[in-house]
Amino acid sequence: MSPALAALLSTLGSFSLPRHAYELMITRSISRTAIEVALEFGRCVEIRGAQSFAIGRREVEKYRRDGIEPREFEGTQVVGMASGAVMTVYRNSDFRSLRTRRRRSFRW
């Protein structure tokens, strides 16, 4: 982990990690640091009332220019609520589900 990333992580606020999310984190071998990095540097999309934070290729390229190297956390996705509670964590490099969908307009 880069020194700049470590310095930023030390200043992050805390988040609530319920037992269910903690168990998923352990079974999927996702570190607490990966969750913190996703919450701080990941793109945020609201889907069905929950906020989804994801670190993809674009985020890695963007922050690498600033001296932060989040490449080891690429593909990490964190789903949380506005209250600060993390609902689930997983790895997925397919970000199609994070796109905003256009609504069909029907003309009569």
N, CA, C and O atoms as a printed pandas DataFrame, in Angstrom:
     atom_number atom_name residue_name chain_id  residue_number  x_coord  y_coord  z_coord
0              1         N          MET        A               1    0.856   -1.175    0.000
1              2        CA          MET        A               1    0.000    0.000    0.000
2              3         C          MET        A               1    0.899    1.233    0.000
3              4         O          MET        A               1    1.913    1.278    0.695
4              5         N          SER        A               2    0.511    2.223   -0.786
5              6        CA          SER        A               2    1.322    3.432   -0.894
6              7         C          SER        A               2    1.227    4.258    0.391
7              8         O          SER        A               2    0.212    4.196    1.086
8              9         N          PRO        A               3    2.266    5.027    0.715
9             10        CA          PRO        A               3    2.240    5.866    1.921
10            11         C          PRO        A               3    1.118    6.906    1.890
11            12         O          PRO        A               3    0.528    7.223    2.923
12            13         N          ALA        A               4    0.827    7.437    0.693
13            14        CA          ALA        A               4   -0.241    8.431    0.582
14            15         C          ALA        A               4   -1.589    7.803    0.913
15            16         O          ALA        A               4   -2.424    8.425    1.571
16            17         N          LEU        A               5   -1.802    6.570    0.456
17            18        CA          LEU        A               5   -3.050    5.877    0.743
18            19         C          LEU        A               5   -3.155    5.562    2.230
19            20         O          LEU        A               5   -4.227    5.700    2.819
20            21         N          ALA        A               6   -2.066    5.144    2.833
21            22        CA          ALA        A               6   -2.073    4.840    4.266
22            23         C          ALA        A               6   -2.375    6.086    5.090
23            24         O          ALA        A               6   -3.092    6.007    6.087
24            25         N          ALA        A               7   -1.840    7.227    4.687
25            26        CA          ALA        A               7   -2.098    8.479    5.404
26            27         C          ALA        A               7   -3.564    8.879    5.291
27            28         O          ALA        A               7   -4.162    9.338    6.264
28            29         N          LEU        A               8   -4.140    8.705    4.107
29            30        CA          LEU        A               8   -5.546    9.051    3.936
30            31         C          LEU        A               8   -6.460    8.124    4.732
31            32         O          LEU        A               8   -7.467    8.572    5.281
32            33         N          LEU        A               9   -6.125    6.857    4.798
33            34        CA          LEU        A               9   -6.956    5.909    5.522
34            35         C          LEU        A               9   -6.967    6.189    7.016
35            36         O          LEU        A               9   -7.959    5.910    7.690
36            37         N          SER        A              10   -5.884    6.732    7.537
37            38        CA          SER        A              10   -5.836    7.022    8.964
38            39         C          SER        A              10   -6.756    8.173    9.342
39            40         O          SER        A              10   -7.112    8.318   10.511
40            41         N          THR        A              11   -7.147    8.998    8.368
41            42        CA          THR        A              11   -8.019   10.129    8.656
42            43         C          THR        A              11   -9.483    9.838    8.359
43            44         O          THR        A              11  -10.338   10.694    8.590
44            45         N          LEU        A              12   -9.788    8.655    7.856
45            46        CA          LEU        A              12  -11.178    8.318    7.516
46            47         C          LEU        A              12  -12.022    8.141    8.768
47            48         O          LEU        A              12  -11.531    7.709    9.811
48            49         N          GLY        A              13  -13.301    8.482    8.649
49            50        CA          GLY        A              13  -14.242    8.234    9.739
50            51         C          GLY        A              13  -14.602    6.766    9.791
51            52         O          GLY        A              13  -14.263    5.995    8.893
52            53         N          SER        A              14  -15.283    6.395   10.836
53            54        CA          SER        A              14  -15.651    4.992   10.969
54            55         C          SER        A              14  -17.006    4.744   10.314
55            56         O          SER        A              14  -17.773    5.674   10.068
56            57         N          PHE        A              15  -17.280    3.491   10.039
57            58        CA          PHE        A              15  -18.546    3.086    9.458
58            59         C          PHE        A              15  -19.038    1.872   10.232
59            60         O          PHE        A              15  -18.252    1.165   10.863
60            61         N          SER        A              16  -20.315    1.640   10.180
61            62        CA          SER        A              16  -20.916    0.523   10.892
62            63         C          SER        A              16  -20.810   -0.739   10.042
63            64         O          SER        A              16  -21.144   -0.726    8.857
64            65         N          LEU        A              17  -20.352   -1.809   10.643
65            66        CA          LEU        A              17  -20.197   -3.077    9.936
66            67         C          LEU        A              17  -20.987   -4.149   10.694
67            68         O          LEU        A              17  -20.448   -4.784   11.600
68            69         N          PRO        A              18  -22.260   -4.357   10.332
69            70        CA          PRO        A              18  -23.080   -5.374   11.019
70            71         C          PRO        A              18  -22.488   -6.770   10.869
71            72         O          PRO        A              18  -21.619   -7.007   10.030
72            73         N          ARG        A              19  -22.968   -7.674   11.687
73            74        CA          ARG        A              19  -22.430   -9.027   11.715
74            75         C          ARG        A              19  -22.503   -9.709   10.342
75            76         O          ARG        A              19  -21.556  -10.377    9.925
76            77         N          HIS        A              20  -23.622   -9.538    9.650
77            78        CA          HIS        A              20  -23.785  -10.155    8.329
78            79         C          HIS        A              20  -22.701   -9.673    7.362
79            80         O          HIS        A              20  -22.072  -10.480    6.677
80            81         N          ALA        A              21  -22.489   -8.363    7.309
81            82        CA          ALA        A              21  -21.472   -7.809    6.414
82            83         C          ALA        A              21  -20.076   -8.251    6.847
83            84         O          ALA        A              21  -19.216   -8.503    6.003
84            85         N          TYR        A              22  -19.845   -8.346    8.159
85            86        CA          TYR        A              22  -18.546   -8.793    8.663
86            87         C          TYR        A              22  -18.269  -10.237    8.241
87            88         O          TYR        A              22  -17.155  -10.563    7.830
88            89         N          GLU        A              23  -19.282  -11.100    8.343
89            90        CA          GLU        A              23  -19.109  -12.495    7.939
90            91         C          GLU        A              23  -18.832  -12.613    6.442
91            92         O          GLU        A              23  -18.004  -13.421    6.023
92            93         N          LEU        A              24  -19.529  -11.802    5.635
93            94        CA          LEU        A              24  -19.269  -11.802    4.199
94            95         C          LEU        A              24  -17.853  -11.328    3.901
95            96         O          LEU        A              24  -17.171  -11.879    3.037
96            97         N          MET        A              25  -17.422  -10.309    4.622
97            98        CA          MET        A              25  -16.075   -9.770    4.441
98            99         C          MET        A              25  -15.025  -10.855    4.718
99           100         O          MET        A              25  -14.058  -10.999    3.970
100          101         N          ILE        A              26  -15.226  -11.604    5.785
101          102        CA          ILE        A              26  -14.275  -12.656    6.155
102          103         C          ILE        A              26  -14.298  -13.796    5.134
103          104         O          ILE        A              26  -13.240  -14.235    4.682
104          105         N          THR        A              27  -15.486  -14.278    4.765
105          106        CA          THR        A              27  -15.559  -15.427    3.856
106          107         C          THR        A              27  -15.085  -15.078    2.453
107          108         O          THR        A              27  -14.613  -15.950    1.724
108          109         N          ARG        A              28  -15.205  -13.802    2.065
109          110        CA          ARG        A              28  -14.784  -13.387    0.727
110          111         C          ARG        A              28  -13.371  -12.810    0.711
111          112         O          ARG        A              28  -12.910  -12.311   -0.315
112          113         N          SER        A              29  -12.690  -12.880    1.848
113          114        CA          SER        A              29  -11.302  -12.399    1.983
114          115         C          SER        A              29  -11.145  -10.948    1.542
115          116         O          SER        A              29  -10.220  -10.603    0.806
116          117         N          ILE        A              30  -12.060  -10.113    2.004
117          118        CA          ILE        A              30  -11.986   -8.681    1.724
118          119         C          ILE        A              30  -11.607   -7.987    3.022
119          120         O          ILE        A              30  -12.276   -8.164    4.040
120          121         N          SER        A              31  -10.557   -7.212    2.993
121          122        CA          SER        A              31  -10.075   -6.559    4.206
122          123         C          SER        A              31  -10.880   -5.311    4.533
123          124         O          SER        A              31  -11.566   -4.752    3.678
124          125         N          ARG        A              32  -10.783   -4.890    5.780
125          126        CA          ARG        A              32  -11.434   -3.651    6.208
126          127         C          ARG        A              32  -10.831   -2.470    5.444
127          128         O          ARG        A              32  -11.528   -1.503    5.136
128          129         N          THR        A              33   -9.556   -2.554    5.146
129          130        CA          THR        A              33   -8.901   -1.505    4.366
130          131         C          THR        A              33   -9.520   -1.390    2.980
131          132         O          THR        A              33   -9.704   -0.282    2.476
132          133         N          ALA        A              34   -9.845   -2.520    2.359
133          134        CA          ALA        A              34  -10.476   -2.497    1.033
134          135         C          ALA        A              34  -11.831   -1.804    1.098
135          136         O          ALA        A              34  -12.200   -1.067    0.183
136          137         N          ILE        A              35  -12.576   -2.038    2.183
137          138        CA          ILE        A              35  -13.869   -1.374    2.355
138          139         C          ILE        A              35  -13.680    0.128    2.511
139          140         O          ILE        A              35  -14.406    0.918    1.908
140          141         N          GLU        A              36  -12.707    0.519    3.318
141          142        CA          GLU        A              36  -12.432    1.943    3.530
142          143         C          GLU        A              36  -12.015    2.628    2.235
143          144         O          GLU        A              36  -12.443    3.747    1.954
144          145         N          VAL        A              37  -11.183    1.958    1.449
145          146        CA          VAL        A              37  -10.737    2.524    0.174
146          147         C          VAL        A              37  -11.918    2.671   -0.786
147          148         O          VAL        A              37  -12.034    3.687   -1.471
148          149         N          ALA        A              38  -12.788    1.673   -0.840
149          150        CA          ALA        A              38  -13.960    1.747   -1.720
150          151         C          ALA        A              38  -14.890    2.878   -1.299
151          152         O          ALA        A              38  -15.433    3.583   -2.149
152          153         N          LEU        A              39  -15.077    3.055    0.002
153          154        CA          LEU        A              39  -15.947    4.122    0.488
154          155         C          LEU        A              39  -15.363    5.498    0.227
155          156         O          LEU        A              39  -16.099    6.455   -0.014
156          157         N          GLU        A              40  -14.059    5.600    0.273
157          158        CA          GLU        A              40  -13.411    6.905    0.088
158          159         C          GLU        A              40  -13.179    7.244   -1.387
159          160         O          GLU        A              40  -13.423    8.376   -1.805
160          161         N          PHE        A              41  -12.714    6.280   -2.173
161          162        CA          PHE        A              41  -12.283    6.568   -3.541
162          163         C          PHE        A              41  -13.178    5.981   -4.633
163          164         O          PHE        A              41  -13.026    6.329   -5.804
164          165         N          GLY        A              42  -14.091    5.113   -4.274
165          166        CA          GLY        A              42  -14.924    4.454   -5.269
166          167         C          GLY        A              42  -16.020    5.348   -5.817
167          168         O          GLY        A              42  -16.427    6.326   -5.190
168          169         N          ARG        A              43  -16.487    4.986   -7.004
169          170        CA          ARG        A              43  -17.625    5.726   -7.566
170          171         C          ARG        A              43  -18.864    5.333   -6.775
171          172         O          ARG        A              43  -19.005    4.187   -6.347
172          173         N          CYS        A              44  -19.748    6.288   -6.589
173          174        CA          CYS        A              44  -20.952    6.072   -5.792
174          175         C          CYS        A              44  -22.172    6.139   -6.700
175          176         O          CYS        A              44  -22.368    7.109   -7.433
176          177         N          VAL        A              45  -22.987    5.093   -6.640
177          178        CA          VAL        A              45  -24.205    5.027   -7.442
178          179         C          VAL        A              45  -25.332    4.597   -6.517
179          180         O          VAL        A              45  -25.174    3.666   -5.727
180          181         N          GLU        A              46  -26.471    5.275   -6.614
181          182        CA          GLU        A              46  -27.615    4.864   -5.809
182          183         C          GLU        A              46  -28.469    3.899   -6.619
183          184         O          GLU        A              46  -28.931    4.219   -7.714
184          185         N          ILE        A              47  -28.668    2.713   -6.058
185          186        CA          ILE        A              47  -29.446    1.670   -6.725
186          187         C          ILE        A              47  -30.452    1.111   -5.740
187          188         O          ILE        A              47  -30.083    0.592   -4.687
188          189         N          ARG        A              48  -31.711    1.217   -6.084
189          190        CA          ARG        A              48  -32.810    0.695   -5.271
190          191         C          ARG        A              48  -32.728    1.126   -3.815
191          192         O          ARG        A              48  -32.936    0.309   -2.918
192          193         N          GLY        A              49  -32.429    2.384   -3.569
193          194        CA          GLY        A              49  -32.412    2.930   -2.216
194          195         C          GLY        A              49  -31.127    2.707   -1.444
195          196         O          GLY        A              49  -31.017    3.175   -0.311
196          197         N          ALA        A              50  -30.165    2.022   -2.000
197          198        CA          ALA        A              50  -28.889    1.786   -1.333
198          199         C          ALA        A              50  -27.779    2.456   -2.140
199          200         O          ALA        A              50  -27.915    2.673   -3.344
200          201         N          GLN        A              51  -26.704    2.772   -1.474
201          202        CA          GLN        A              51  -25.559    3.374   -2.151
202          203         C          GLN        A              51  -24.511    2.299   -2.399
203          204         O          GLN        A              51  -24.143    1.550   -1.495
204          205         N          SER        A              52  -24.044    2.237   -3.627
205          206        CA          SER        A              52  -23.035    1.263   -3.999
206          207         C          SER        A              52  -21.749    1.992   -4.358
207          208         O          SER        A              52  -21.744    2.882   -5.208
208          209         N          PHE        A              53  -20.652    1.606   -3.700
209          210        CA          PHE        A              53  -19.343    2.194   -3.947
210          211         C          PHE        A              53  -18.477    1.134   -4.618
211          212         O          PHE        A              53  -18.393    0.004   -4.138
212          213         N          ALA        A              54  -17.837    1.492   -5.718
213          214        CA          ALA        A              54  -17.052    0.514   -6.465
214          215         C          ALA        A              54  -15.749    1.126   -6.956
215          216         O          ALA        A              54  -15.708    2.282   -7.377
216          217         N          ILE        A              55  -14.694    0.335   -6.894
217          218        CA          ILE        A              55  -13.397    0.758   -7.414
218          219         C          ILE        A              55  -13.143   -0.016   -8.688
219          220         O          ILE        A              55  -13.001   -1.239   -8.677
220          221         N          GLY        A              56  -13.087    0.711   -9.776
221          222        CA          GLY        A              56  -12.839    0.101  -11.077
222          223         C          GLY        A              56  -11.582    0.649  -11.716
223          224         O          GLY        A              56  -10.803    1.368  -11.089
224          225         N          ARG        A              57  -11.404    0.304  -12.950
225          226        CA          ARG        A              57  -10.224    0.722  -13.705
226          227         C          ARG        A              57  -10.109    2.239  -13.766
227          228         O          ARG        A              57   -9.015    2.786  -13.626
228          229         N          ARG        A              58  -11.228    2.917  -13.973
229          230        CA          ARG        A              58  -11.200    4.381  -14.080
230          231         C          ARG        A              58  -10.754    5.042  -12.780
231          232         O          ARG        A              58   -9.987    6.005  -12.800
232          233         N          GLU        A              59  -11.232    4.526  -11.657
233          234        CA          GLU        A              59  -10.829    5.093  -10.369
234          235         C          GLU        A              59   -9.353    4.852  -10.097
235          236         O          GLU        A              59   -8.665    5.719   -9.558
236          237         N          VAL        A              60   -8.869    3.675  -10.470
237          238        CA          VAL        A              60   -7.442    3.367  -10.274
238          239         C          VAL        A              60   -6.583    4.332  -11.091
239          240         O          VAL        A              60   -5.595    4.864  -10.585
240          241         N          GLU        A              61   -6.955    4.558  -12.348
241          242        CA          GLU        A              61   -6.190    5.470  -13.207
242          243         C          GLU        A              61   -6.250    6.906  -12.684
243          244         O          GLU        A              61   -5.246    7.619  -12.692
244          245         N          LYS        A              62   -7.422    7.319  -12.235
245          246        CA          LYS        A              62   -7.604    8.689  -11.739
246          247         C          LYS        A              62   -6.740    8.962  -10.509
247          248         O          LYS        A              62   -6.058    9.985  -10.452
248          249         N          TYR        A              63   -6.758    8.069   -9.534
249          250        CA          TYR        A              63   -6.026    8.313   -8.290
250          251         C          TYR        A              63   -4.545    7.994   -8.401
251          252         O          TYR        A              63   -3.748    8.483   -7.600
252          253         N          ARG        A              64   -4.165    7.189   -9.370
253          254        CA          ARG        A              64   -2.742    6.904   -9.561
254          255         C          ARG        A              64   -1.994    8.179   -9.934
255          256         O          ARG        A              64   -0.836    8.360   -9.557
256          257         N          ARG        A              65   -2.661    9.061  -10.675
257          258        CA          ARG        A              65   -2.054   10.349  -11.027
258          259         C          ARG        A              65   -1.802   11.214   -9.804
259          260         O          ARG        A              65   -0.906   12.058   -9.810
260          261         N          ASP        A              66   -2.599   11.005   -8.743
261          262        CA          ASP        A              66   -2.447   11.778   -7.507
262          263         C          ASP        A              66   -1.478   11.130   -6.520
263          264         O          ASP        A              66   -1.291   11.634   -5.413
264          265         N          GLY        A              67   -0.869   10.027   -6.912
265          266        CA          GLY        A              67    0.099    9.361   -6.051
266          267         C          GLY        A              67   -0.518    8.308   -5.141
267          268         O          GLY        A              67    0.160    7.782   -4.258
268          269         N          ILE        A              68   -1.789    7.996   -5.343
269          270        CA          ILE        A              68   -2.469    6.973   -4.555
270          271         C          ILE        A              68   -2.623    5.751   -5.440
271          272         O          ILE        A              68   -3.029    5.866   -6.597
272          273         N          GLU        A              69   -2.305    4.587   -4.907
273          274        CA          GLU        A              69   -2.316    3.363   -5.710
274          275         C          GLU        A              69   -3.357    2.368   -5.184
275          276         O          GLU        A              69   -3.003    1.472   -4.417
276          277         N          PRO        A              70   -4.645    2.504   -5.579
277          278        CA          PRO        A              70   -5.664    1.564   -5.112
278          279         C          PRO        A              70   -5.835    0.326   -5.998
279          280         O          PRO        A              70   -6.870   -0.336   -5.926
280          281         N          ARG        A              71   -4.833   -0.001   -6.838
281          282        CA          ARG        A              71   -4.968   -1.111   -7.784
282          283         C          ARG        A              71   -5.261   -2.444   -7.096
283          284         O          ARG        A              71   -6.005   -3.259   -7.642
284          285         N          GLU        A              72   -4.700   -2.682   -5.925
285          286        CA          GLU        A              72   -4.925   -3.961   -5.255
286          287         C          GLU        A              72   -6.382   -4.138   -4.805
287          288         O          GLU        A              72   -6.797   -5.249   -4.477
288          289         N          PHE        A              73   -7.151   -3.051   -4.790
289          290        CA          PHE        A              73   -8.552   -3.116   -4.382
290          291         C          PHE        A              73   -9.509   -3.013   -5.566
291          292         O          PHE        A              73  -10.717   -2.879   -5.373
292          293         N          GLU        A              74   -8.990   -3.073   -6.769
293          294        CA          GLU        A              74   -9.825   -2.960   -7.966
294          295         C          GLU        A              74  -10.851   -4.089   -8.002
295          296         O          GLU        A              74  -10.515   -5.252   -7.781
296          297         N          GLY        A              75  -12.099   -3.736   -8.282
297          298        CA          GLY        A              75  -13.185   -4.705   -8.330
298          299         C          GLY        A              75  -13.954   -4.821   -7.027
299          300         O          GLY        A              75  -14.976   -5.505   -6.975
300          301         N          THR        A              76  -13.483   -4.166   -5.974
301          302        CA          THR        A              76  -14.176   -4.211   -4.689
302          303         C          THR        A              76  -15.431   -3.349   -4.766
303          304         O          THR        A              76  -15.383   -2.206   -5.222
304          305         N          GLN        A              77  -16.545   -3.900   -4.321
305          306        CA          GLN        A              77  -17.799   -3.159   -4.296
306          307         C          GLN        A              77  -18.410   -3.271   -2.912
307          308         O          GLN        A              77  -18.456   -4.350   -2.321
308          309         N          VAL        A              78  -18.878   -2.138   -2.406
309          310        CA          VAL        A              78  -19.466   -2.061   -1.075
310          311         C          VAL        A              78  -20.855   -1.458   -1.221
311          312         O          VAL        A              78  -21.020   -0.402   -1.830
312          313         N          VAL        A              79  -21.848   -2.130   -0.663
313          314        CA          VAL        A              79  -23.216   -1.621   -0.693
314          315         C          VAL        A              79  -23.575   -1.197    0.722
315          316         O          VAL        A              79  -23.477   -1.983    1.663
316          317         N          GLY        A              80  -23.995    0.060    0.859
317          318        CA          GLY        A              80  -24.323    0.581    2.178
318          319         C          GLY        A              80  -25.566    1.423    2.155
319          320         O          GLY        A              80  -26.144    1.702    1.105
320          321         N          MET        A              81  -25.962    1.820    3.346
321          322        CA          MET        A              81  -27.135    2.664    3.506
322          323         C          MET        A              81  -26.684    4.065    3.876
323          324         O          MET        A              81  -25.533    4.275    4.257
324          325         N          ALA        A              82  -27.590    5.020    3.764
325          326        CA          ALA        A              82  -27.269    6.409    4.068
326          327         C          ALA        A              82  -26.883    6.588    5.535
327          328         O          ALA        A              82  -26.198    7.552    5.877
328          329         N          SER        A              83  -27.308    5.683    6.396
329          330        CA          SER        A              83  -26.986    5.777    7.823
330          331         C          SER        A              83  -25.531    5.454    8.112
331          332         O          SER        A              83  -25.067    5.681    9.230
332          333         N          GLY        A              84  -24.801    4.933    7.140
333          334        CA          GLY        A              84  -23.396    4.588    7.332
334          335         C          GLY        A              84  -23.173    3.110    7.584
335          336         O          GLY        A              84  -22.037    2.691    7.808
336          337         N          ALA        A              85  -24.232    2.311    7.553
337          338        CA          ALA        A              85  -24.100    0.867    7.759
338          339         C          ALA        A              85  -23.798    0.183    6.432
339          340         O          ALA        A              85  -24.429    0.472    5.416
340          341         N          VAL        A              86  -22.838   -0.717    6.452
341          342        CA          VAL        A              86  -22.484   -1.493    5.267
342          343         C          VAL        A              86  -23.391   -2.719    5.221
343          344         O          VAL        A              86  -23.482   -3.465    6.195
344          345         N          MET        A              87  -24.058   -2.923    4.093
345          346        CA          MET        A              87  -24.959   -4.071    3.955
346          347         C          MET        A              87  -24.229   -5.306    3.446
347          348         O          MET        A              87  -24.416   -6.402    3.975
348          349         N          THR        A              88  -23.398   -5.133    2.421
349          350        CA          THR        A              88  -22.676   -6.267    1.862
350          351         C          THR        A              88  -21.408   -5.781    1.172
351          352         O          THR        A              88  -21.296   -4.612    0.803
352          353         N          VAL        A              89  -20.471   -6.680    1.006
353          354        CA          VAL        A              89  -19.221   -6.391    0.291
354          355         C          VAL        A              89  -18.921   -7.569   -0.626
355          356         O          VAL        A              89  -19.171   -8.721   -0.273
356          357         N          TYR        A              90  -18.382   -7.272   -1.807
357          358        CA          TYR        A              90  -18.032   -8.334   -2.743
358          359         C          TYR        A              90  -17.058   -7.792   -3.780
359          360         O          TYR        A              90  -16.816   -6.588   -3.865
360          361         N          ARG        A              91  -16.504   -8.713   -4.567
361          362        CA          ARG        A              91  -15.634   -8.333   -5.680
362          363         C          ARG        A              91  -16.345   -8.681   -6.973
363          364         O          ARG        A              91  -16.901   -9.768   -7.126
364          365         N          ASN        A              92  -16.315   -7.736   -7.899
365          366        CA          ASN        A              92  -16.935   -7.961   -9.188
366          367         C          ASN        A              92  -16.346   -6.934  -10.143
367          368         O          ASN        A              92  -16.384   -5.736   -9.861
368          369         N          SER        A              93  -15.814   -7.376  -11.245
369          370        CA          SER        A              93  -15.230   -6.439  -12.205
370          371         C          SER        A              93  -16.216   -6.035  -13.288
371          372         O          SER        A              93  -15.878   -5.244  -14.169
372          373         N          ASP        A              94  -17.427   -6.567  -13.235
373          374        CA          ASP        A              94  -18.464   -6.208  -14.194
374          375         C          ASP        A              94  -19.316   -5.092  -13.595
375          376         O          ASP        A              94  -20.078   -5.325  -12.656
376          377         N          PHE        A              95  -19.189   -3.897  -14.129
377          378        CA          PHE        A              95  -19.860   -2.729  -13.562
378          379         C          PHE        A              95  -21.129   -2.359  -14.319
379          380         O          PHE        A              95  -21.651   -1.259  -14.138
380          381         N          ARG        A              96  -21.635   -3.253  -15.162
381          382        CA          ARG        A              96  -22.858   -2.941  -15.920
382          383         C          ARG        A              96  -24.050   -2.688  -15.013
383          384         O          ARG        A              96  -24.928   -1.894  -15.352
384          385         N          SER        A              97  -24.093   -3.349  -13.870
385          386        CA          SER        A              97  -25.226   -3.154  -12.966
386          387         C          SER        A              97  -25.196   -1.789  -12.286
387          388         O          SER        A              97  -26.188   -1.376  -11.685
388          389         N          LEU        A              98  -24.073   -1.088  -12.375
389          390        CA          LEU        A              98  -23.942    0.228  -11.748
390          391         C          LEU        A              98  -24.325    1.365  -12.682
391          392         O          LEU        A              98  -24.364    2.522  -12.264
392          393         N          ARG        A              99  -24.604    1.054  -13.921
393          394        CA          ARG        A              99  -24.983    2.102  -14.869
394          395         C          ARG        A              99  -26.392    2.585  -14.572
395          396         O          ARG        A              99  -27.249    1.828  -14.116
396          397         N          THR        A             100  -26.606    3.854  -14.840
397          398        CA          THR        A             100  -27.964    4.368  -14.715
398          399         C          THR        A             100  -28.740    3.938  -15.955
399          400         O          THR        A             100  -28.251    4.036  -17.081
400          401         N          ARG        A             101  -29.927    3.472  -15.728
401          402        CA          ARG        A             101  -30.733    2.964  -16.832
402          403         C          ARG        A             101  -31.691    4.037  -17.302
403          404         O          ARG        A             101  -32.274    4.771  -16.504
404          405         N          ARG        A             102  -31.840    4.113  -18.607
405          406        CA          ARG        A             102  -32.799    5.058  -19.171
406          407         C          ARG        A             102  -34.193    4.456  -19.075
407          408         O          ARG        A             102  -34.397    3.261  -19.293
408          409         N          ARG        A             103  -35.114    5.293  -18.754
409          410        CA          ARG        A             103  -36.506    4.835  -18.718
410          411         C          ARG        A             103  -37.091    4.959  -20.116
411          412         O          ARG        A             103  -36.816    5.914  -20.843
412          413         N          ARG        A             104  -37.879    4.003  -20.463
413          414        CA          ARG        A             104  -38.534    4.045  -21.768
414          415         C          ARG        A             104  -39.658    5.070  -21.733
415          416         O          ARG        A             104  -40.417    5.154  -20.767
416          417         N          SER        A             105  -39.744    5.813  -22.763
417          418        CA          SER        A             105  -40.864    6.753  -22.859
418          419         C          SER        A             105  -41.811    6.239  -23.940
419          420         O          SER        A             105  -41.408    5.976  -25.073
420          421         N          PHE        A             106  -43.029    6.110  -23.574
421          422        CA          PHE        A             106  -44.029    5.607  -24.509
422          423         C          PHE        A             106  -44.846    6.759  -25.040
423          424         O          PHE        A             106  -45.259    7.644  -24.292
424          425         N          ARG        A             107  -45.068    6.740  -26.306
425          426        CA          ARG        A             107  -45.920    7.753  -26.920
426          427         C          ARG        A             107  -47.201    7.087  -27.397
427          428         O          ARG        A             107  -47.165    6.056  -28.069
428          429         N          TRP        A             108  -48.289    7.660  -27.057
429          430        CA          TRP        A             108  -49.590    7.093  -27.449
430          431         C          TRP        A             108  -50.203    7.878  -28.539
431          432         O          TRP        A             108  -51.298    7.549  -28.996
